[in-house]
Amino acid sequence: ASADMPGRPHMVEMLQVLRGSSTSRDGGTAMSDDNSVLTPGEFAARVAGLAEDFRDLPRVIGLLGGNGTDWAVAQLAAWVAGKTIVPLPTFFSTPQLEHVIRDAAINHVVATRDALALAAALGIGTTPISDRRAAAFPAPTPGEGVIVYTSGSTGRPKGVRLGLEQIDCQARALAKAIEASPRDLYLSVLPLSLLLEMIAAICVPVLVGARTHFASSVAHSVGAGRPADVLKEFERWRPT
């Protein structure tokens, strides 16, 4: 534990790596989707800017939206700002979403552009995910990680709490097991509200400097039980 945070582990490795990439002037792509392409430096600058937006939000915030660079930026920015994230799956019914909001005591949601109307309908505070960038990457505030809810197929969704250090440990173990490297391309076709996709599509690539492409429309279809376009995206992007 560091001297200024008694009893707390040091900054998690993926945030250390992200902070280091904020000074990168190299080319290449860190994250992309159908509408945007971000270099490592641009991605880190967006995380830093959004983390400043998030500083004054409640400790627990909902994250609502489709797959894409905006979700990835928001997830990491919330952790830098010391927040606990509760992903709100867009494939949940309104009663399921309302249950999660009550159960996790959420009174504020950050949302991607495509989900702002749905967020407003939930009747709680909403912050859009901005494009603001910050030149200086802030020192991360110790946070609590994430609360992921089950699909609730046999009852009401149930929340599972994971600390940020646990998530970082899982990401490092997965990166080692699959020998992930900067040469890799990860194609994200599952909703990011799923824990494994969150770790595999965002945390592992950040750790090793790999690229992620978010097939946003395909992830939405898969979440709705229509995986027909997955093969087409694999043929197009040839993920490693």
C-alpha positions as CSV (number, residue, x, y, z in Angstrom):
1,A,0.0,0.0,0.0
2,S,1.2,3.5,-0.8
3,A,2.0,5.9,2.0
4,D,-0.9,8.3,1.1
5,M,-3.5,5.5,1.0
6,P,-3.0,3.3,4.1
7,G,-4.4,-0.2,3.7
8,R,-5.1,0.4,0.0
9,P,-3.2,-1.4,-2.8
10,H,-1.2,0.7,-5.2
11,M,-2.8,2.1,-8.4
12,V,-4.1,-0.8,-10.5
13,E,-1.9,-1.7,-13.4
14,M,-4.3,-1.0,-16.2
15,L,-4.7,2.6,-15.0
16,Q,-1.0,3.0,-14.6
17,V,-0.6,1.8,-18.3
18,L,-3.4,4.2,-19.4
19,R,-1.8,7.1,-17.6
20,G,1.5,6.3,-19.2
21,S,-0.1,6.3,-22.7
22,S,-1.5,9.8,-22.1
23,T,1.9,11.2,-23.1
24,S,2.2,9.0,-26.2
25,R,2.6,10.7,-29.6
26,D,2.8,7.5,-31.5
27,G,0.3,6.6,-34.2
28,G,-1.7,3.5,-34.3
29,T,-5.2,2.8,-32.9
30,A,-6.2,1.9,-29.4
31,M,-10.0,1.9,-29.7
32,S,-12.4,2.2,-32.7
33,D,-16.0,1.8,-33.6
34,D,-18.1,2.6,-36.7
35,N,-17.9,6.4,-36.0
36,S,-14.5,7.0,-34.3
37,V,-10.9,6.0,-34.3
38,L,-8.7,6.9,-31.3
39,T,-4.9,6.6,-30.9
40,P,-3.6,5.6,-27.5
41,G,-2.9,9.3,-26.7
42,E,-6.3,10.4,-27.8
43,F,-8.0,7.7,-25.9
44,A,-6.2,8.5,-22.7
45,A,-6.9,12.2,-23.2
46,R,-10.6,11.5,-23.5
47,V,-10.6,9.3,-20.3
48,A,-8.8,12.1,-18.5
49,G,-11.3,14.8,-19.6
50,L,-14.3,12.7,-18.7
51,A,-12.8,11.7,-15.3
52,E,-12.9,15.4,-14.5
53,D,-16.5,15.6,-15.5
54,F,-17.3,12.7,-13.2
55,R,-15.5,13.9,-10.1
56,D,-18.6,15.5,-8.5
57,L,-21.0,12.7,-9.4
58,P,-22.4,10.3,-6.8
59,R,-20.1,7.4,-5.7
60,V,-22.2,4.9,-7.5
61,I,-23.2,5.6,-11.1
62,G,-25.1,3.7,-13.8
63,L,-23.5,3.3,-17.2
64,L,-26.0,3.0,-20.0
65,G,-25.5,2.7,-23.8
66,G,-24.3,0.6,-26.7
67,N,-20.9,-0.8,-27.5
68,G,-18.4,1.8,-28.7
69,T,-15.4,4.0,-27.8
70,D,-17.7,6.2,-25.6
71,W,-18.6,3.3,-23.3
72,A,-14.9,2.4,-23.0
73,V,-13.9,5.9,-22.2
74,A,-16.7,6.3,-19.6
75,Q,-15.9,3.0,-17.9
76,L,-12.2,3.9,-17.4
77,A,-13.0,7.5,-16.6
78,A,-15.4,6.5,-13.8
79,W,-12.7,4.3,-12.3
80,V,-10.1,7.1,-12.5
81,A,-12.6,9.3,-10.7
82,G,-13.1,6.7,-7.9
83,K,-16.6,5.7,-8.8
84,T,-18.4,2.3,-8.7
85,I,-19.9,1.5,-12.1
86,V,-23.2,-0.3,-12.5
87,P,-23.6,-1.3,-16.2
88,L,-27.3,-1.0,-17.2
89,P,-27.9,-3.5,-20.1
90,T,-30.0,-2.0,-22.9
91,F,-31.5,-5.5,-23.4
92,F,-33.1,-5.4,-19.9
93,S,-36.8,-4.6,-19.7
94,T,-37.8,-1.3,-18.1
95,P,-38.9,-3.2,-14.9
96,Q,-35.5,-4.9,-14.8
97,L,-33.7,-1.6,-15.2
98,E,-35.8,0.0,-12.5
99,H,-35.1,-2.9,-10.1
100,V,-31.3,-2.5,-10.7
101,I,-31.5,1.3,-10.0
102,R,-33.4,0.7,-6.8
103,D,-31.2,-2.2,-5.7
104,A,-27.9,-0.5,-6.3
105,A,-29.2,2.9,-5.0
106,I,-28.4,4.6,-8.3
107,N,-29.5,8.2,-8.6
108,H,-27.3,9.2,-11.6
109,V,-26.6,7.7,-15.0
110,V,-24.0,8.4,-17.6
111,A,-25.1,7.6,-21.0
112,T,-23.9,7.3,-24.6
113,R,-25.6,9.4,-27.2
114,D,-27.7,6.6,-28.5
115,A,-29.1,5.9,-25.0
116,L,-29.9,9.4,-23.8
117,A,-33.7,9.1,-24.4
118,L,-33.7,5.8,-22.5
119,A,-31.7,7.3,-19.6
120,A,-34.1,10.3,-19.4
121,A,-37.0,7.9,-19.2
122,L,-35.5,6.3,-16.0
123,G,-36.3,9.5,-14.2
124,I,-32.9,10.1,-12.5
125,G,-30.0,12.5,-13.2
126,T,-28.2,11.9,-16.5
127,T,-24.8,13.0,-17.8
128,P,-24.0,12.6,-21.5
129,I,-20.6,11.1,-22.3
130,S,-18.7,14.2,-23.7
131,D,-15.9,14.4,-26.2
132,R,-13.8,16.7,-23.8
133,R,-10.1,15.9,-23.6
134,A,-7.6,16.9,-20.9
135,A,-3.9,17.4,-21.5
136,A,-3.0,16.2,-18.0
137,F,-4.0,12.7,-16.8
138,P,-5.2,13.0,-13.1
139,A,-4.0,10.8,-10.3
140,P,-6.7,8.1,-10.0
141,T,-8.9,8.2,-6.9
142,P,-9.3,4.9,-5.1
143,G,-12.7,3.4,-6.1
144,E,-14.7,0.3,-5.6
145,G,-14.9,-1.2,-9.1
146,V,-18.2,-2.5,-10.6
147,I,-21.5,-4.1,-9.7
148,V,-22.6,-6.4,-12.5
149,Y,-26.2,-7.7,-12.6
150,T,-27.3,-11.1,-13.9
151,S,-29.8,-11.3,-16.7
152,G,-32.6,-12.2,-14.3
153,S,-33.9,-15.0,-16.5
154,T,-35.1,-16.9,-13.4
155,G,-36.1,-14.0,-11.3
156,R,-35.0,-10.4,-10.6
157,P,-31.5,-9.5,-11.6
158,K,-28.9,-10.0,-8.8
159,G,-25.9,-7.8,-8.4
160,V,-22.3,-9.1,-8.1
161,R,-19.7,-6.7,-6.7
162,L,-16.1,-6.8,-7.9
163,G,-13.4,-4.6,-6.6
164,L,-11.2,-2.8,-9.1
165,E,-8.1,-4.7,-7.9
166,Q,-10.0,-8.0,-8.6
167,I,-10.8,-6.9,-12.2
168,D,-7.2,-5.8,-12.7
169,C,-6.0,-9.2,-11.5
170,Q,-8.4,-11.0,-13.8
171,A,-7.4,-8.9,-16.7
172,R,-3.7,-9.6,-16.1
173,A,-4.3,-13.3,-15.7
174,L,-6.3,-13.5,-18.9
175,A,-3.7,-11.5,-20.8
176,K,-1.0,-13.9,-19.7
177,A,-3.1,-17.0,-20.5
178,I,-3.8,-16.0,-24.1
179,E,-0.4,-14.3,-24.6
180,A,-2.0,-11.0,-25.6
181,S,0.3,-8.5,-27.2
182,P,0.3,-5.1,-28.9
183,R,0.0,-6.9,-32.2
184,D,-3.5,-8.2,-31.3
185,L,-6.8,-7.0,-32.6
186,Y,-9.9,-7.7,-30.4
187,L,-13.3,-7.6,-32.1
188,S,-16.1,-6.8,-29.6
189,V,-19.4,-8.4,-30.6
190,L,-20.9,-9.0,-27.1
191,P,-22.6,-6.2,-25.0
192,L,-20.1,-4.5,-22.7
193,S,-22.6,-4.8,-19.8
194,L,-21.3,-8.4,-19.6
195,L,-18.4,-8.8,-17.2
196,L,-16.2,-10.9,-19.5
197,E,-16.7,-8.6,-22.4
198,M,-15.8,-5.6,-20.2
199,I,-12.6,-7.3,-19.2
200,A,-11.7,-8.8,-22.6
201,A,-12.6,-5.8,-24.8
202,I,-11.4,-2.9,-22.6
203,C,-9.1,-4.0,-19.7
204,V,-6.9,-6.5,-21.5
205,P,-6.2,-4.4,-24.5
206,V,-5.4,-1.4,-22.3
207,L,-3.0,-3.5,-20.3
208,V,-1.0,-4.8,-23.3
209,G,-1.4,-1.9,-25.8
210,A,-3.6,-3.9,-28.2
211,R,-6.4,-2.6,-30.4
212,T,-10.2,-3.1,-29.9
213,H,-12.8,-2.5,-32.5
214,F,-16.4,-2.3,-31.3
215,A,-18.9,-3.8,-33.8
216,S,-21.6,-1.7,-32.3
217,S,-24.6,-2.8,-34.3
218,V,-23.6,-6.4,-34.1
219,A,-23.3,-6.3,-30.3
220,H,-26.9,-4.8,-30.1
221,S,-28.2,-7.6,-32.3
222,V,-26.4,-10.3,-30.2
223,G,-27.9,-8.7,-27.0
224,A,-31.3,-9.1,-28.6
225,G,-30.6,-12.8,-29.5
226,R,-29.8,-12.2,-33.2
227,P,-26.2,-13.2,-33.8
228,A,-26.4,-13.6,-37.6
229,D,-24.0,-10.8,-38.5
230,V,-21.1,-12.0,-36.3
231,L,-19.5,-14.0,-39.0
232,K,-19.5,-11.1,-41.4
233,E,-17.7,-8.9,-38.9
234,F,-15.1,-11.6,-38.3
235,E,-14.4,-11.9,-42.0
236,R,-14.1,-8.1,-42.3
237,W,-11.8,-7.5,-39.3
238,R,-9.9,-10.8,-39.0
239,P,-9.5,-10.5,-35.2
240,T,-6.6,-12.3,-33.6
